[in-house]
Amino acid sequence: MGKINNKRLTRIFTKFTSKQITNFVSSKEFKKRVMDFIFNAVDDVVTIVYDEAHKK
């Protein structure tokens, strides 16, 4: 076994990580999670505004 080349290892790790992130971001699951998050955030804001309007 030879000495581990840190630059090569870093390049391989970076390439692997970027490919995994790209695959996840373009997946249906990611889009579903983003839509769920946005829906829940908007729902929370509407609820807060509605509750504040009815307190007065």
N, CA, C and O of each residue as an XYZ file, in Angstrom:
224
protein
N       0.838     -1.185      0.000
C       0.000      0.000      0.000
C       0.873      1.234      0.000
O       1.852      1.322      0.741
N       0.515      2.161     -0.819
C       1.258      3.408     -0.910
C       0.734      4.459      0.047
O      -0.250      4.259      0.759
N       1.404      5.550      0.037
C       1.016      6.687      0.868
C      -0.266      7.301      0.307
O      -0.426      7.405     -0.910
N      -1.166      7.702      1.181
C      -2.421      8.309      0.749
C      -2.144      9.741      0.289
O      -1.519     10.528      1.000
N      -2.616     10.054     -0.895
C      -2.454     11.389     -1.449
C      -3.657     12.233     -1.015
O      -4.778     11.991     -1.462
N      -3.425     13.226     -0.145
C      -4.513     14.036      0.404
C      -5.263     14.816     -0.663
O      -6.484     14.947     -0.586
N      -4.555     15.335     -1.655
C      -5.226     16.094     -2.714
C      -6.169     15.191     -3.508
O      -7.290     15.582     -3.835
N      -5.705     13.988     -3.811
C      -6.539     13.049     -4.572
C      -7.747     12.619     -3.746
O      -8.867     12.553     -4.253
N      -7.509     12.328     -2.473
C      -8.597     11.934     -1.587
C      -9.622     13.055     -1.455
O     -10.827     12.802     -1.474
N      -9.152     14.280     -1.323
C     -10.056     15.432     -1.233
C     -10.864     15.588     -2.510
O     -12.065     15.849     -2.451
N     -10.222     15.431     -3.669
C     -10.904     15.553     -4.950
C     -11.981     14.466     -5.095
O     -13.091     14.747     -5.545
N     -11.652     13.237     -4.716
C     -12.617     12.133     -4.805
C     -13.798     12.388     -3.873
O     -14.951     12.202     -4.262
N     -13.514     12.811     -2.653
C     -14.572     13.083     -1.677
C     -15.477     14.224     -2.152
O     -16.699     14.138     -2.039
N     -14.879     15.277     -2.676
C     -15.647     16.422     -3.166
C     -16.532     16.022     -4.339
O     -17.696     16.416     -4.403
N     -15.992     15.252     -5.255
C     -16.765     14.801     -6.419
C     -17.933     13.915     -5.978
O     -19.053     14.074     -6.464
N     -17.672     12.990     -5.067
C     -18.717     12.100     -4.552
C     -19.819     12.902     -3.856
O     -21.005     12.690     -4.106
N     -19.414     13.818     -2.987
C     -20.374     14.612     -2.226
C     -21.224     15.485     -3.143
O     -22.441     15.559     -2.974
N     -20.600     16.137     -4.099
C     -21.369     16.998     -5.007
C     -22.347     16.186     -5.855
O     -23.452     16.646     -6.141
N     -21.946     14.992     -6.251
C     -22.844     14.135     -7.036
C     -24.045     13.686     -6.189
O     -25.175     13.654     -6.676
N     -23.794     13.343     -4.931
C     -24.880     12.937     -4.046
C     -25.851     14.087     -3.791
O     -27.067     13.892     -3.791
N     -25.312     15.283     -3.576
C     -26.166     16.453     -3.348
C     -26.993     16.749     -4.589
O     -28.188     17.030     -4.492
N     -26.362     16.687     -5.751
C     -27.076     16.935     -7.006
C     -28.197     15.929     -7.202
O     -29.304     16.299     -7.594
N     -27.921     14.668     -6.935
C     -28.951     13.635     -7.080
C     -30.112     13.868     -6.128
O     -31.271     13.700     -6.507
N     -29.809     14.255     -4.890
C     -30.876     14.470     -3.915
C     -31.710     15.698     -4.270
O     -32.938     15.656     -4.202
N     -31.047     16.791     -4.648
C     -31.765     18.031     -4.960
C     -32.684     17.848     -6.169
O     -33.734     18.486     -6.244
N     -32.312     17.004     -7.094
C     -33.142     16.792     -8.280
C     -34.171     15.676     -8.082
O     -34.912     15.355     -9.011
N     -34.228     15.091     -6.907
C     -35.140     13.969     -6.680
C     -36.556     14.447     -6.329
O     -36.760     15.587     -5.911
N     -37.506     13.560     -6.509
C     -38.898     13.852     -6.163
C     -39.054     14.035     -4.662
O     -39.855     14.859     -4.220
N     -38.302     13.283     -3.874
C     -38.395     13.378     -2.416
C     -38.005     14.772     -1.934
O     -38.655     15.327     -1.048
N     -36.967     15.331     -2.501
C     -36.541     16.681     -2.112
C     -37.634     17.691     -2.456
O     -37.968     18.553     -1.643
N     -38.184     17.581     -3.659
C     -39.244     18.506     -4.066
C     -40.451     18.381     -3.145
O     -41.080     19.382     -2.801
N     -40.775     17.148     -2.744
C     -41.894     16.932     -1.827
C     -41.600     17.575     -0.477
O     -42.474     18.225      0.097
N     -40.392     17.405      0.038
C     -40.032     17.992      1.330
C     -40.085     19.516      1.278
O     -40.552     20.157      2.220
N     -39.606     20.094      0.182
C     -39.625     21.558      0.044
C     -41.068     22.054     -0.003
O     -41.407     23.034      0.659
N     -41.907     21.394     -0.769
C     -43.309     21.811     -0.857
C     -44.008     21.679      0.492
O     -44.791     22.551      0.868
N     -43.734     20.598      1.225
C     -44.315     20.427      2.562
C     -43.852     21.535      3.497
O     -44.648     22.083      4.259
N     -42.565     21.865      3.438
C     -42.022     22.918      4.284
C     -42.673     24.261      3.970
O     -43.080     24.985      4.878
N     -42.770     24.592      2.683
C     -43.372     25.870      2.289
C     -44.838     25.924      2.704
O     -45.305     26.939      3.221
N     -45.558     24.835      2.478
C     -46.966     24.792      2.871
C     -47.118     25.001      4.369
O     -47.966     25.781      4.801
N     -46.302     24.310      5.171
C     -46.393     24.444      6.624
C     -46.013     25.845      7.089
O     -46.635     26.379      8.007
N     -44.998     26.446      6.465
C     -44.582     27.795      6.837
C     -45.691     28.804      6.530
O     -45.992     29.661      7.361
N     -46.292     28.710      5.357
C     -47.379     29.620      4.990
C     -48.576     29.404      5.900
O     -49.214     30.366      6.326
N     -48.881     28.159      6.198
C     -49.994     27.837      7.093
C     -49.770     28.446      8.478
O     -50.699     28.997      9.069
N     -48.554     28.351      8.995
C     -48.235     28.937     10.299
C     -48.392     30.453     10.294
O     -48.934     31.025     11.240
N     -47.922     31.100      9.242
C     -48.028     32.563      9.146
C     -49.498     32.981      9.073
O     -49.907     33.927      9.746
N     -50.276     32.296      8.276
C     -51.698     32.626      8.155
C     -52.397     32.429      9.491
O     -53.230     33.249      9.877
N     -52.077     31.371     10.192
C     -52.680     31.109     11.494
C     -52.324     32.208     12.494
O     -53.193     32.671     13.233
N     -51.082     32.625     12.527
C     -50.649     33.684     13.444
C     -51.372     34.987     13.135
O     -51.856     35.659     14.046
N     -51.448     35.347     11.869
C     -52.129     36.586     11.466
C     -53.611     36.503     11.815
O     -54.182     37.472     12.316
N     -54.224     35.384     11.562
C     -55.646     35.193     11.867
C     -55.903     35.314     13.372
O     -56.839     35.990     13.798
N     -55.064     34.654     14.164
C     -55.226     34.716     15.625
C     -55.030     36.130     16.149
O     -55.775     36.576     17.023
N     -54.034     36.842     15.624
C     -53.784     38.218     16.058
C     -54.937     39.134     15.671
O     -55.282     40.040     16.429
N     -55.532     38.918     14.520
C     -56.651     39.750     14.074
C     -57.886     39.537     14.945
O     -58.661     40.467     15.170
N     -58.068     38.303     15.435
C     -59.253     38.013     16.241
C     -59.064     38.358     17.724
O     -60.035     38.373     18.481
N     -57.828     38.633     18.141
C     -57.599     39.045     19.524
C     -58.083     40.474     19.751
O     -58.483     40.842     20.856
N     -58.038     41.269     18.690
C     -58.373     42.697     18.810
C     -59.816     42.970     18.580
O     -60.244     44.123     18.648
